Amino acid sequence: MILLIRNSAEKQEKEKLIKLLEDKHFTIHQSEGLHTTVLGLVGDTSSLDIDALKSLDIVEDVKRIQEPYKAANRKFHPKNTVVHVGSLAIGDGHFQVIAGPCSVESEDQIQNIAQSVQASGATLLRGGAFKPRTSPYAFQGLKAEGLELLKKAKDTTGMPIVTEIMSPAHLELFSDVDIIQVGARNMQNFDLLKELGRQPKPILLKRGLANTLEELLTSAEYIMAGGNQNVILCERGIRTFETATRNTLDISAIPMLKKLSHLPVVVDPSHATGNAALVEPMSMAAVAAGADGLIIEVHNNPAAALCDGAQSLRPESFDVLMKKILGLRTYLASGI
């Protein structure tokens, strides 16, 4: 439920109403607008008398949110959310590129790639330490050792790190991770989402292989309901009947998610297509569609990569792409 509060309302009146609602065990999210203040109520609102609330002088209107996601809903929070990662910001015009290998393989590998992508303009470093793989015989990642190697690369470059978690039991190992990624296969791992909601680190939540946007936003709601509002949505392609690409990148998800939600949206063109040759055009399309960032796989020797080499860009190709992204964003900002 949302309450639209008149801007003419006195501060004390608003505080009195908020206290009244909090005493009824509702969590209140406040968003200041130009003409009204929005109070978003999280909790079971079925017992509230809408007519009684509407009768209050400071209340302009009361609306129930019909969608199953509340805190992630733009009706609940009209302004775009900006997620802060150290000195970096993602969302509401703040654009970041996350780049690095699919899997951390060795100290030399992650150090070399980190320095390379940073030189090209990437601002965050990605790398898999725990790897969910379809086959039980495929490389599963270096696990805790991989996290240590990521930390060393962070110490060398100063870049915040992004890596995937697979189990709540691993959370204490992620103390030096800046953004915790929830992969597509874990998008509906509700026990994991609840645990991540009880800690403050930003969460990069990937859309599942065959999940709707509503299901993605409802998964985000699990995290936000726990108290963590720092959620970044990621469109990474969905499974369709098409077999020419690994998945089908849903470009329409970007503007649609921005219509439905206030959360930042980033795009993963690497996993979406599974083909390095398609990463550049899909990245440009995502930028043009309004994405708040990209997460791109880069490897210094894709042919020898232990995981997803076919979709990884070489550092020199990534450098070319970054220049094109900068050019496109400059053009779009000019309004020509």
Secondary structure, DSSP 8 states (H G I E B T S, - for coil): -EEEEETTS-HHHHHHHHHHHHHTT-EEEEEE-SSEEEEEEES-GGGS-HHHHHTSTTEEEEE---SS-STTBTTT--S---EEETTEEEBTTB-EEEEE-SB---HHHHHHHHHHHHHHT--EEE-BSS---SSTTS----THHHHHHHHHHHHHH---EEEEE--GGGGGGGTT-SEEEE-GGGTT-HHHHHHHHTS-S-EEEE--TT--HHHHHHHHHHHHHTT---EEEEE--B--S--SSSSB--TTHHHHHHHHB-S-EEE-HHHHH--HHHHHHHHHHHHHTT-SEEEEEB-S-GGG-SS-GGG-B-HHHHHHHHHHHHHHHHHHHHT-
